[in-house]
Amino acid sequence: MRSLAANNPGRRANWKALGLSKEDMEKPKIAVVNSSSELAICYAHLDGIAQMVKEEIRKAGGVPFEVRTSAPSDFITGAAKSGSYILAGRDIIANDIEVQVEAALLDGMICLTSCDKTPPGHLMAAARLNIPTILVIGGYQQAGEIDGEPVDVEDVWSGQIGEIFGKKPKFPVADMAENAIMGPGVCAGMATANTMHCVVEALGMAMPGHAPVRANSPKMQDNARAAARRIVAMVEEDLRPRQILTEAAFRNATATVLAVSGSINAIKHLQATAIEAENGVDVFKLWEEMSDVPVLSPVRPSGAVRIEQFEDAGGARAILKRLLPRIDGGAMTCTGRTLAENLENYEVEGPETIHPLDKPFSKGPSIAILTGSFADTAVVRLGIRDGSRPEEFTGPARVFEDTQSCMDAIKNGVIQEGDVIISRNQGLRGGPAMGGGASLILFALDAAGLAKTTAFVTDGQLSGLCLKGLTVAEVHPEAATGGPVGKVRDGDIIRISVESRSIDIDVPQAELDAREGTGMRVGATGYLSTFRETVRAMPTGGALIPSKE
């Protein structure tokens, strides 16, 4: 074990002062990575889970050390700098773990993973450090009710924006805010957090049957204890993340996201993890290769299935069972067994909620990668492909340099049916860190009745709660680095085709090249300045410090 090699007298003296015995010095040293925070409800329960995990690690013959990391939460720490700290926090988490767990040469770690950026932060750290690791799913919050009808945080957000544009919410926004969240955990629905929780299980980095799960439920607590017991055995077996995070695992995770019509943010998080694992996987290419995977369970916001129903039907484990004919069952998992071995005796618990491959809710893909003269890569979330949203669109560009000017244009009736709204300067460097509020524009378009008669294109990212109309996000290269999105002008014709996976601008290339781009429009100081200077482009998933140049 690594910690034994570093058991010098000074180290032993420090640990003895912490209460470790001579026997403890010889045991596996396990980091319990906790992002508990009193700022955000998504992390509020993790201290109790950490205590359970530590107790179980001790029973299993290990020595736990609890360490803390930053805890970004969209609704709380997204308040400043137009949300720029949210994505930037992902890489802080990975670095927090490195400077504590790697610096101390601990033998393994168990990560309590919760809101959107903790799962990828934990996965990136696991891939980088390559020590035995399991992620424990923190679970989703209980939504409330008004007059017997479910109300969650998506309803609050869409209702708030809708009121500004004259759209009456289903209940008063103040009443929904009082009832939307009834306990700890991440946002209900297949937004980024629950998408990434399913990704973690599909990758084999969580114990089977852990995602999604009701936060603080007996099931979640049992899951945490099982993971704690297993991490000690993983150290003894020397089963490491890079044995698990193979191309096969990424193929399985990609199929899982497509099958639940998950958040587009999973793409960049998977790519950043692949960069850290140094496995050579091109997630964007993989996405197109798996594009035939249909939607097997339309969880909100894609469809009517609520996250509680999805969990009760078997969740990610049931999806993987359904997908076995299409994915790689030979992929190794943290159990020490292959995915197929884990699923061998499992039967889908809710066949009416999670359909088989030959009887899907919708054809694939639910998320597609576009390319063309307007972008090297761009992402479109399609959800249930029932004809209710356009998939082919040609129209004149209406260009906006910031979120507020676009919102004003919508409110004042400047945007017309048939327009392609371009919201730029919201990319990895221009945002910076993809801050800027592109999601607000989508809710505004929906409230104004324009979501299905316009197209929306941005170099920013979108909340996993967003699924409205034809929306193309994460355009690369971004405006700040000279991409076409920074050179498009009002009236230029934009052509979007899901069928051909294309997004093009009808401007001669020579003319486009000669145009001046927007450059960096938003100032950045402190850590955000460091992020802007260091971040890599979208083909790396926006990795801040890739393992290799």
N, C-alpha and C positions, 0 to 999 in steps of 0.2 A: 504493500500500500504506500501511496505517496506520502501520507502524513508520518508514517514510521521513519521514512528516510530523512524527515526534517525534525525529528524529535531531539533536537539539541537541548542542552541543559537550560538555556534561557527560555526556550519554548515550553519545556516541561514545567519550569518554575511558574511561568505565567498561567498555565492551565491548572496547575495544582492550586494556585490562589483562587481560581474560579470554582474549585470544588472537585476537580477530577482526581480519581484514585490512580494508583500505579497500574491497576488492571485496565482502567479506561485508556491509558496511554497506548495500549496495544490494540484497541478496537478501531473499527472504521470510523472516521470522522466525517459526518454528514452535515452539509449546509442545509438549513431550512430557510429558503428564500421567501421572505414575507414582504408584501407591498401594502401592509395595513396602513390605513389613513383615516383620520377623523374628518377629513375634508369631503369624502365621497362615500355614498352608501354602497357602491360596488365593492369596496374594500373593508367595510366596517366590521365584518364578521371574521376576518382572517386571523386575528389574534387568538381567538378560541380554537380555530382549526390548527393553528401552529402548535398550540399546547398539546392537542391530541396527537399530532404527527410526532412531536418530540417524545412523548410518552411511549408511543409504539416503536419508535426507533430504538429507544433504550431497551425495551422488552426483547427486541429482535437482536440485540447484541451490538448496537452501534452507539456512537456518541453524537448527539445533535448540537449544532450551533446555529441559533437563529440570527439571520442577517437581514437588513432592511434595504429596500431600494425605493426609488421615486415611484409615484403612483398617479400617472396621468389619467384623468377622467374627462371625457368630452364635455359634459354639461357643467363641470366645475372648473377645471384647469384650462378649459377652452375659452375662458372669459377674456383673457388679455391677448393682445397682438393678433386679433382675428383668428384665434385658434392655432397659432403657429407652434405653440409648445406641445401640442398633442402628438403629432408624428415624431417630432424631435425627441420626445420623451422615450420613445421605443429604444433608441440607441443609447440613451442615458442608462436605461435599465440593464442592457447588455454590458455596458461598461462598468456600472455599479457592481455587477456580479463578478466581473473579471478582477476588479481591484480588491475584492474581498475574498472570494472563494479561490481563485487561482493564486493570488498573492500568499494565501495561507496554506497552499498545497493540500487542500482538503480532498478527501477520497471520492466523494460523490455529492449530489445535491438533489433536493426535492423542492420544486418550485410551486408555490401557491398562486395559481394563475387566474386572473379575473378579467378586468376591463380590457378594452380593445388592444392596447399596446403591450400589456404584460405577456400574453401568449407568444407573440413574435419576439419580444425582448428576451424571454426565457429560452425560446428555441434557438435564437441566434447565439446566446451565451453557451447553451449546451453544445452546439456545433463547434463553437470557437474553442472552448475549454476541453471538449471531448473527454469528460469524466462521466461515469455512470449517472444518469439523470432521469427522473420521472417528473412529469407535471401533474399536479392535482387541480382538477377543475373546480373553480370557486363557485360556480352556479349562477342562476339567474334569479332576479327579484320577483316577488309575488306582485302581480298587477291587482288593481282594485276594481270596484264596480260602482256604477251609479244606476239606480233603478233596475238592477239586475243585469245590466249590460257591462261587459268588460271594458275597462279604461286603462291604458298604459301610457308610457312617456311619449310614444310616437303620436298619440292622440293630442297630448298637450302641445307638443312642438308644432304639429301641423295646424292645430286649432289656433295657436297664437299668431302664426304667420297669416293664416286664412282671415282672421278678424281684421288685420291691417288692410286687406284687399277686399273687404266687404263680404267674405264668405262666412256664413253662420256655422259655428262648430256644432257638433252633435250635442254637446253640453257646454255650459259656461266654462271658459278656460280656467277660471279661478277654482271652480268645483273640481274640474279634472285634475288640476295640480294638487289638490288636497287628497285625491284618491288614487292617483296613478301608481304610486310606489308604496307598497305595504310591508316591505322588508328588505334585507340586504341582498346584494347580488347585482349582476349586470342587467342591462335593458332586456326586457322580454322581446321575443321575436328573433328572426334570423338576420339580425344586424351583424356588425363586425365581431362583437365579442362571442356570441354563440356560434357564428361561422368558424371563428378561430378555435373555439373549444372542440368543435367537430373535426377540424383539421388536425389538432393535436392527437386525437384518438386515431384518426385515419393514418397519420404518420407512424403510429406505433409508439408514441412518446407518453401516452397515458394508459392506465390499465383499462381493459375492455369494459364497456358499459358505463363509462364515466361521463359521457357528454351527450346532450346537455343534461343538467341536473338542477333541481330546485335548491337554491342556496340554503345552507344550514339544515337541510332535511336529514333524517336518519340515513338515507341512502348516500347523501354526499359525505356524511361523517364516516360511514362504513368504507366508502371509496378511499377517503384520505388515509384511514388506518391500513387498508390493504396496500396502498402505495408505499406507506412508511415501512411496512414489513418487507416489501419487495425490494426497496432501494438498498437495504443492507445486503440482501442476497445478490443483487446486481454488482455491488462492489466486490464481493467474494468471487463472482463469476468473471469479473472484469468485462462486462458487457457495456460497450460504450456507444454514445450517440451516432458516431459515424458508421457504425455497423448497422444502425437502424435507418438513418437518414440517407438512404440510397435513392437512385432514380426510381426504383419500384415504389418506394414509399411516397415520393412526390407525385407519381402517377396516381396512386390510390387517393391521395389528398385532393388532387385536382378533380378527379371523378366525383368525390364526395361533395365538393363545393358546387359543382354543376348539378348534381342530383338534388340538392336542396335549394338551388337558386340563391346561393349565399352572397355575401358582400364582395364587391370587386376588390376591396382592400386586401383580400386574401392573396391576390396575385403578387403584389409587391412584397408582402410579408414572407411568402414562400420563396420568392426569388432571393430576398436578403438572407434567408436561412440557408439556401443552397450555396450562396457565395461564402458564407461562414463555414459550411461543411466541406467546401472545396471539392464538391462532387461533380462539377461541370454541367449540372442540369440547367437547361434553358426553359424556365417555367412558361414563358410566353409561347415558345414553340410547342411545348407539351400541351398547352391549353387548346391549341388548334388540333393537335393529334387526338385529343379526347373529346372533340366537339360533338360527337354523335351521342354522348351520354345524355339521356333525357332527364326531365324533372320527375323524381319519384315521390316527392312530398313537398307541396307548395306551402311552405311556412311563411307566415306574415313577415315582411310586407308583400311577398310574391303572391300569396294566396290566402285562403281562409283558415288554414291550419294554425292553431296557436301553439306556442312553444311547449306548453304543458302537454298538449295532445301528442306532439312529436316525441317528447320524452317517454310518455306512457306507451307509445307504439314501438319503442325500442331505440329511438334516437340514432346516433351515428353507427352504433353496432348493427342495427337493422338495415341501415342504408348500405353498409359494407357487405352484409350478407347478400342483399339483393344484387350488388354490383360484382360479386365474385366471378361471374362468367366474363366480365369485361376488364377486371383489374388483375393485379399480381398478388395472388394469395401466398406466394413464397416469400414475401417481404418479412424480415425479422422484426419483432416488436420487443418492447421492454419486459414482456413476460418471459423472454427467453425462448418463446415459441413463435412460429410463423403466424401471419394473419389468418391463413386458412385453418391452422390448428386451433387458434383461439375461437374460430367461428364454427368449428366442426359440429358441435352438438347444440348450436343455438338456433332457435326458431323465432321468426319475426312475430312480435307480440301484437302488432296492430296492422294487419294486412290492408285494412280499408284506409289507413292513413299513410302508409308507406307501401307504394305499389311495386310490383315486379317490373323488371326491365321490359318485358313484352307488352305491358299494359300501363304505360306511364301516364302521368297527368298532362304532360306536354312534351313535344319533341325537343331535342337539344339543338344548339346549346342555349343555356339560360344566360350565359356570359360569353361574349365573343371578343376577339382581338381584331381590330381593324388596322389597315395600313394603306399607304398611298401617297400622293403628292402633298397631302396636308399633314401627314404624320408617319413616322417610322413605326410607331405603335400607339394605339389608343384603345380604350376599353369601353364596351357598351354592355349594360345589364339589361337583359330582355325579360327575365322572369317567365311567367306562363305565356307561351306564344299562341294566344287565342285570337289574334287579329285585332285586339283592342288597342294596340300600340303600333304606330307605323314602324316599318323596318327598312323602308326605302324613302329617301327624302332628298329633294333638290330645292334649294332656295337661296335668296340673297342673305349675305352676312349682315348682322347688326352687331357691331363690335363695342365692347365695354371694357374699360381699363380697370374697373374695380367693382365690387359687389354692390355698393350703394347706388352708383349711377345706373346699374342695370335694374335694381329694385325700383328706383324712381321711374325709369322708363316703362316698366310694366304697370306701375300704379297710374301713370299719366297717359296710358293708352298709346305709347309710341310703338310698342311691339305689336306686330300684326300677324294674323294667321299666314303661314307659309315662310316666316322668317327663320333663319338659323342664327340663334343667339350665341355670340362668342364672348365668353368671360375669361380673360387672360390675366397674366401676372400672378398666378396662384400655384405655380409649380414648386418643385423641390427647392430651387434657388430663388425664384421670384417671390414666393409666398412670404417669407421663406418657410420651408418645411410644410408646404401645401396648405398653409393657412390662407384665409381669405373669404370663406363662407359661401362656396359654390352651392352647397346644399340649400341655403336659404333661398337662392334664386329658383331652385326647382319647386320648393313649396309655394313660392310666390306665383310661378307660372301655373301651377295646379289650381291655386285659389282664384286666379284670374280667368280660369277656363281655357288656358292656352297650352297646357302640357301636351295634348295630343294633336295639336294643329301646328306646332312649331317643333324645331329640333334645338337641342341645347348642347354646346360643345365647350369644353374647358380644359385647361392644362392643370387644373386643381383636382383634388380628390373629393369624394362624396361620402356622406354618412351611409353606413350600412342600412339605415332606415329608408333611404331614398330609392324609389322605383316608380318613376312617373314619366310617361312619354318616351320619346327617343332621346336618350342622353348619352353623350360620348365624353368620357372623362380621362384624366391622366394622359393627355396628349403629349407625346414625346417626339422630337425635342420641344421643350417648353419655350414660351415667349422670351424669357430672360436669357436664354442661351442661343437665341437667333433662329428659333424654329419658325416655320410658316405661320403658326398661330400668332406670332408677334408681328407678322408683316401683312396679315389679311386686313382689308379695308372694307368699310361699309359698301354694300352692293356687290362685292365679289360673290360669285356663285359657288356654293359648297354642295358637293354631292356625297351622300352617305348611302351605302348599301350593305346591309347585313348579309345578304345572300352571297355577294362577292367578297365580303370582308374588307370593304374599301371605304376610304374617306379621302376625297380629292378636292382640290381647288381649281377652278377654271381660270387660271392665270398662267400665261406662258412662263416657263421656268426662268428664262433670262430676266423677265420683268420682275418676278418674285425675288430673285437673287439681288437685284439692284435696289430693292426697297430697303429703307432703314427700319430696323426692328425697334422694339420698345425698350430693350435693355432692362436694367434693374430699376424698378420704380419705387419699391418699398424699402425703407431703411431698416437696418438690423443692428442691434448692439448685443453685447454680452454673449451668452451661449448661442443665441440665434445667429449671431454674426459668425461664430465658429462653425456652426452647422452649415451655413451658406458656403463658407470657404472650403469645407471638407467633404460635403455630400457628393456622392457619385450620381450619375444619371439613372433614369428609370430602368434600364436594362439590368441594373444591379439590385433593383428593388429599393433604390434610394438608400443603399447601405452607406453609413457614415464612415466607417473604418473597415473596408473589406480586408479579409484575411491576406489576400495577395493582390498586388497591383496587376 
